[in-house]
């Protein structure tokens, strides 16, 4: 059954989003309709809205959400009324990638990949941005994109599990598989980088060095498990890493920012047998360079990490339990809460780097 929803629409890259009434088609086979309670603003949403990665318009972005199921299509095993996290990870469970535990790389084409459930008042199609379109009161997504959550988990905190937390923690635990006792450096302490810090603490890294230019973010990183912090205004990080490792340098360097300079820094501070893990996503066309002779000679690795290589049905429940046990911070990662009408103010704060995660709250 179709419904009318308010949504923040991007009609021109780099321009403010417009809150409009759109028509949302009901779920088809294998799909669910979720009424959202909260959606966090990830820097990826800002990058898309600013045109850094291209794409078609008009579109509704947003992909880090939580709410409750209000309608299900045929073949869906979830019940109406279930509280869920909504992610952009859409998986069939049957293709080669899914069978090998890489649901983020699922190669199946879904019906929602070819049609958007959103239309505007003139009947024109609106792009289902980031496979979720969660800057809206309701979404229609494939059932593989949701995970049930505890009813007592606040929706604003739960929304962070959909991207920032699974991406940061997962980069450590799933992608890099950091060993206890390792030396970890985290370049960039935004919403994802701070969760890399949390992941490194979960993995029992011996030294966790958080690097950023914002004192407030470094203070939070220290509370989340960083053993050392470094403000880039104080100069390069090389000497600190060298002193912590007896000149061996870092076992793992996580690049959790899209800044091109971070790629060069990572290459300078990763040690023999070490790995550089690319978590942050720069604008299209930004490139880094590494000396292949050095990589081979030092047995180093460069790893890409999309969404923390997460299996959401496994990882999100585990992270919820860690939250309830007091081993994972969610609430303190939220900077501010806004109504949908103030989404442009919320995005400006994320764009400037002043916010970790601003969250849109729906009535």
C-alpha positions in Angstrom: 0.0 0.0 0.0 1.4 3.4 -1.0 1.8 6.2 1.6 2.6 9.9 1.6 5.8 10.8 3.4 7.9 13.9 4.1 11.4 13.6 2.8 14.5 15.8 2.2 15.1 15.8 -1.5 18.4 16.7 -3.2 17.5 18.4 -6.5 20.8 20.1 -7.2 24.3 19.1 -5.9 25.7 21.5 -3.4 22.3 23.2 -2.8 20.1 22.9 0.4 17.8 19.9 0.5 14.1 20.6 0.1 11.6 18.9 2.4 8.8 17.7 0.2 5.8 15.4 0.3 6.5 12.2 -1.8 4.6 9.1 -2.6 6.2 5.9 -1.3 5.1 2.7 -3.0 4.3 -0.3 -0.8 6.7 -3.2 -0.4 6.8 -5.9 -3.0 8.0 -9.5 -2.6 10.9 -9.7 -0.1 10.6 -6.1 0.9 9.5 -4.2 4.0 8.2 -0.7 4.8 9.7 0.8 7.9 8.5 3.9 9.7 11.6 5.7 10.9 12.2 7.1 14.3 15.7 8.4 13.7 18.3 8.7 10.9 21.9 9.7 11.5 23.8 11.9 9.1 26.9 10.2 7.8 29.6 12.1 6.0 28.8 9.9 3.0 25.4 11.5 2.8 27.0 15.0 2.7 29.5 13.8 0.0 26.6 12.6 -2.2 24.6 15.7 -1.7 27.6 17.9 -2.5 28.2 16.0 -5.8 31.6 14.6 -4.8 30.6 11.1 -6.1 28.3 12.0 -8.9 25.0 10.2 -9.5 21.6 11.0 -10.7 19.1 13.6 -9.3 16.6 14.2 -7.8 17.4 11.9 -5.0 16.7 11.2 -1.3 19.9 10.2 0.6 20.3 8.9 4.1 21.2 5.3 5.1 21.8 5.1 8.8 18.4 4.6 10.4 16.2 2.9 12.9 12.4 2.5 13.2 9.7 -0.1 13.2 8.2 -2.3 10.5 4.7 -1.2 9.4 4.2 -3.4 6.3 5.8 -6.5 4.8 5.7 -7.9 1.3 5.3 -11.6 0.4 7.9 -14.0 1.6 9.1 -11.8 4.5 9.6 -13.5 7.9 9.6 -10.3 10.0 6.5 -9.2 11.8 4.8 -5.8 11.7 5.7 -3.8 14.8 9.3 -5.1 15.1 11.9 -2.5 16.0 14.7 -2.6 13.5 18.0 -1.0 12.3 17.9 -0.2 8.6 21.2 -0.4 6.6 22.3 0.0 3.0 23.7 -3.6 2.9 21.5 -5.6 0.6 22.3 -9.3 0.3 20.9 -12.4 -1.3 22.7 -14.9 1.0 23.2 -17.2 -2.0 25.8 -15.7 -4.4 29.5 -16.5 -4.3 30.3 -13.4 -2.2 27.5 -13.9 0.3 28.4 -17.6 0.7 31.9 -16.5 1.6 30.8 -14.1 4.3 31.1 -10.9 2.2 27.5 -9.7 2.1 28.7 -6.1 1.4 29.9 -7.4 -2.0 26.7 -9.2 -2.9 26.5 -9.5 -6.7 22.7 -10.1 -7.0 20.5 -7.5 -8.7 17.4 -6.8 -6.7 14.1 -5.3 -7.9 14.9 -2.1 -5.9 18.1 -1.8 -7.8 16.0 -1.2 -10.9 13.1 0.8 -9.6 12.6 3.4 -7.0 9.6 3.3 -4.7 9.6 7.1 -4.5 7.8 9.6 -6.7 7.1 13.3 -6.3 3.8 15.1 -6.6 4.1 15.3 -10.4 4.7 11.5 -10.6 8.3 11.8 -11.4 10.7 9.2 -10.0 13.0 10.1 -7.2 16.3 8.2 -6.9 16.3 5.8 -4.0 19.6 7.1 -2.7 22.1 4.7 -1.2 19.6 1.9 -1.5 17.8 3.3 1.5 16.5 6.9 1.0 16.3 7.3 4.8 16.0 11.1 4.9 12.3 10.4 5.0 9.6 9.5 7.4 9.3 6.0 6.0 11.4 3.7 3.7 10.9 0.6 1.6 13.9 -1.7 1.6 14.8 -5.3 1.0 14.3 -7.5 4.0 18.0 -8.3 4.1 18.7 -4.7 5.0 17.1 -4.8 8.4 18.1 -6.3 11.7 15.7 -6.6 14.7 16.8 -4.6 17.8 15.8 -4.5 21.5 12.8 -2.4 22.1 14.6 -0.6 24.9 17.5 0.6 22.7 16.9 4.3 21.9 16.2 4.8 18.2 18.8 7.6 17.9 21.5 5.4 19.4 20.4 2.4 17.4 20.6 4.2 14.1 24.4 4.6 14.5 24.7 0.8 14.3 23.6 0.9 10.7 26.8 2.4 9.4 29.2 4.4 11.6 29.6 1.7 14.2 29.7 -1.4 12.0 32.0 0.4 9.6 34.5 1.4 12.2 34.4 -1.6 14.5 34.1 -4.0 11.6 37.2 -2.5 9.9 39.2 -3.7 12.9 37.5 -6.9 13.7 36.4 -8.2 10.3 38.6 -6.6 7.6 41.9 -6.3 9.3 41.4 -8.9 12.1 43.7 -7.0 14.4 45.5 -9.2 16.9 45.8 -8.6 20.6 48.9 -6.6 21.5 49.1 -4.8 18.2 49.9 -1.1 17.6 47.1 0.7 15.9 47.0 4.2 14.5 43.7 5.8 13.6 43.9 8.8 11.2 40.7 10.8 11.6 38.4 10.7 14.6 35.0 11.4 13.1 32.0 9.2 13.4 33.8 6.3 11.8 37.3 6.8 13.2 36.0 6.9 16.8 34.4 3.5 16.2 37.8 2.2 14.8 39.2 3.3 18.2 36.4 1.3 19.9 37.1 -1.7 17.6 40.8 -1.6 18.5 40.0 -1.6 22.2 37.6 -4.6 21.6 40.5 -6.3 19.8 42.8 -5.6 22.7 45.4 -3.7 20.8 48.2 -2.7 23.1 48.7 0.8 21.7 45.9 2.8 20.0 46.9 6.2 18.7 44.1 8.6 17.7 45.1 11.4 15.3 42.9 14.4 14.4 42.8 18.2 14.4 39.9 18.7 16.8 40.7 18.6 20.5 37.2 17.5 21.4 37.3 14.5 19.2 40.7 13.5 20.6 39.3 13.8 24.1 36.4 11.5 23.2 38.8 9.1 21.5 40.8 8.8 24.8 37.5 8.0 26.7 36.7 5.3 24.1 40.0 3.5 24.4 42.8 5.4 22.7 46.0 5.0 24.7 47.6 8.1 23.0 46.3 11.1 21.0 48.0 13.4 18.6 46.8 16.8 17.3 48.1 17.3 13.8 48.7 21.0 14.7 51.6 19.7 16.8 53.3 18.3 13.8 53.8 14.9 12.1 52.9 11.7 13.9 56.0 9.8 12.9 58.1 10.4 16.0 55.3 9.3 18.4 54.7 6.1 16.5 58.5 5.4 16.4 58.8 5.9 20.1 55.9 3.6 20.9 57.3 0.8 18.7 61.1 0.9 19.1 61.3 2.1 15.5 59.2 -0.8 14.2 56.3 1.5 13.3 52.6 0.6 13.4 51.1 -2.8 12.8 47.9 -1.3 11.5 47.1 2.2 10.2 43.4 3.0 9.6 42.7 5.8 7.3 39.3 7.0 8.5 39.2 10.3 6.6 38.9 11.2 3.0 41.8 13.7 3.2 44.5 12.8 0.6 47.3 13.7 3.0 46.2 10.9 5.3 47.1 8.3 2.6 50.7 9.6 2.4 50.9 9.7 6.2 49.7 6.1 6.4 52.5 4.9 4.1 55.1 6.6 6.3 54.1 5.1 9.6 53.1 1.5 8.7 55.8 -1.1 9.7 57.1 -4.3 8.3 54.3 -6.9 8.0 51.8 -4.0 8.7 48.6 -3.1 7.0 47.1 0.2 5.8 43.3 -0.1 6.0 41.3 2.4 3.9 38.0 3.1 5.6 37.3 6.8 4.7 36.1 7.5 1.2 37.5 10.6 -0.6 35.9 12.4 -3.5 35.9 10.6 -6.9 39.3 11.1 -8.6 41.4 11.4 -5.4 44.3 9.0 -5.6 47.1 7.8 -3.4 50.4 6.3 -4.3 52.5 3.6 -2.7 55.9 2.2 -3.7 55.3 -1.4 -4.7 58.9 -2.4 -4.0 58.5 -1.2 -0.4 55.1 -3.0 -0.1 56.6 -6.3 -1.3 59.9 -5.9 0.5 58.2 -5.2 3.8 55.3 -7.7 3.4 52.9 -4.9 3.8 49.2 -4.9 2.8 46.7 -2.3 1.7 43.1 -3.3 2.6 39.9 -1.6 1.5 37.1 -1.9 4.0 33.5 -1.2 2.9 31.0 -1.1 5.7 33.5 -3.0 7.9 33.0 -6.1 5.8 30.0 -6.6 8.1 27.5 -9.4 8.2 24.7 -7.4 9.8 22.7 -10.3 11.2 25.8 -11.4 13.1 27.5 -8.1 13.9 24.7 -5.8 14.9 23.3 -8.1 17.6 26.9 -8.5 19.0 27.4 -4.8 19.1 24.0 -4.3 20.8 25.1 -6.7 23.5 28.4 -4.9 23.9 26.4 -1.7 24.3 24.2 -3.2 27.0 27.3 -4.6 28.7 28.9 -1.2 28.8 31.7 -2.1 26.4 30.5 0.0 23.5 29.6 3.6 23.4 26.6 4.8 21.3 24.8 7.6 23.2 27.9 9.7 23.5 28.6 9.6 19.8 25.6 11.8 19.1 26.4 15.4 18.8 22.9 16.9 18.3 19.3 16.0 17.4 17.2 17.9 14.8 13.8 17.7 13.3 13.6 17.0 9.5 12.9 20.6 8.8 16.4 21.5 10.1 18.3 18.9 8.1 20.4 21.4 6.3 21.6 22.9 9.5 22.5 19.4 10.7 24.3 18.6 7.5 26.3 21.9 7.6 27.7 20.9 11.0 28.7 17.5 9.7 30.2 19.2 6.6 32.3 21.5 8.7 33.7 18.7 10.9 32.1 20.2 14.0 29.8 17.2 14.5 30.4 13.5 15.0 26.8 12.2 14.3 23.9 14.6 14.1 20.6 12.7 14.1 17.2 13.6 12.6 14.4 12.6 14.9 10.9 11.9 13.5 7.8 12.5 15.5 
